[in-house]
Amino acid sequence: MIRIERLKKAFGTKEVLGDITLTIKKGEIFTLIGPSGSGKTTLIRLIDLLDTLTSGAIIFDGIDTSAPEKGRLAIRRRMSMVFQKPAVLNTTVAENVAFGLKFRGVPEAEARGRVEKALDLVGLADLAGRRAVTLSGGEMQRVALARAMVTEPEVLLLDEPTANLDPVSSEMIEDLIVRINRKFGTTIVLSTHDMIQGQRLADRIGVIMGGRLVQVGSSAEIFYQPKGKEIARFVGIDPITGGRVIENTGGHALIRVGTTCFEALTDLPAGKRAALVIRPEEVSLFPADTAREKSSVRNQFTGRITRILPSGPFVRVSVDSGFILVALITRRSCTELGLAVGTHVIAGVKATAIHLIPDQE
Amino acid sequence: MSEIITGIGQAINLIVTFDPEVMHIAALSIYISLSATIIAALIAIPMGSLIHFHDFRGKRALIILIQTLYSVPTVVVGLVIYLLISRSGPLGFFGLLFTPSGMILGQTVLIIPIMMGLVISALSGIDRSISDTLVSLGATRLQEIVEIVKEARFAIMSAVVLGFGRAIAEVGVAMMIGGNIRDQTRVLTTAITLETGMGNFALSIALGIILLIVALIVVVALNLITASGMSEDVQKIAGGPHG
């Protein structure tokens, strides 16, 4: 649907996006995740043809978008965008939703029906006559969504649509996004700094960091097999660095970190430096007196608990075994195991749960 | 003090009896200043929009020049227009000197800068996200400009009201271009000057009160227009079709 080739964007001498190549498929939900200021908004604005790129190309449905303004307008009218901070004009909700239709010269009678439908979709039919500026943030964002959908776009672009909203409104917007995608087959490109949201919504995820697209893949790939340490940290894992592959027989490898040896599955040959990425939810904890042989878990380390951090219904437990392993366990298990800072435990990780990243240092 | 009280009494008397001369002076004041306001608005709103929506070299300097002209003395405008339309001036053949038309011309020139400047700041007050939204919704450049002007309608109306205020309250242009000729170019401000000079303080106060009442009526009327059908008017002024 959209093909981006070697795209670069600079403001003055400052390059904000560099060498981005990406294809967005028809009908998918594609999420751009990355920290604030990494260039997500810039990329989405470029896709919506609100700004011009410095070099490279954006091909929309086979059409090069570097056309003169008239051609760009025609392409832009096949898309819609919802901004992070919704801007409503000082008119009624219905008039706000009708703008796209008015610009396209849709007859008023037909427009009225379509506006009604769009407002119905976002559950705001009752507020059609209200002045839009009096709405709450969540309602405004829903108006923005209705306004974007009323023109039946082929591509819907959403720039951090829930960044300024409370959890209830966020959930409502997320539900709507998925419903729109399923019901109308609209291709959706969404940016967010909330990686969990990206994971919830996306068919595919692209990670942008420092203006570069550093990884594209399914949410499982991004979250379990991040390509670099920075990406790992962004998706919530602090990688264990300083490892070296000391043996690899048919993909089954031994990695030494300090005085400890890990078993893991990897293609990295012996001698390579590597960082280990272990998702906290893959780490299990046992009381220190458990007989090791009883468990099928290959990697087991005795360590001392250095920190216990509540995280919703879970707790993040940091275990120091010469390196720091973080385990995410339920509050209940934490209590049942009688864990506290200073307690000795055995931390276990399956060989299949360890992902290795080549490490330069 | 007694003059003020007498003046108020006299004002009420002149108003309720529809004193023909006072009514004529008041009507001429409204006619001249309102005409100047309408003509100035028809020039200042499109010109202000043109300046706001285009980037060009010297834009900043032009805006500073316009803002400087807010405080141009009325007598300076009067002098310049006088020189232009006097019999020997370049526009002398129109015979505008000492006519209401000449006064309208002078007041129009006087209030264009302040209206244009305030139109520009009214449009600058519309957040950039509004124009982004309009463009992303598929607006052409013209559709975008029309919607932004409509969005700024209240601030633009204030610019127009302020222009009217400056026009009806000024005395320099009216005196120099109109000449304060009885029954022909005498307006409220020039009449007040004259009557005060002759020591008729009570009549001056009466005329001053009438001036304020006239201003009140016009401002209320303009506000009512803004509240109702203003959006359509602005659209016509901006010269854009609906969709």
Interface residues (C-beta under 8 A of the other chain):
Chain A: R45 D48 L50 E69 L73 R76 R77 M79 S80 M81 F83 K85 A87 L89 N90 F99 G100 K102 F103 R104 G105 V106 A144 R147 A148 T151
Chain B: D127 S129 I130 D132 T133 L134 V135 S136 L137 G138 A139 T140 R141 Q143 E147 E151 H242 G243
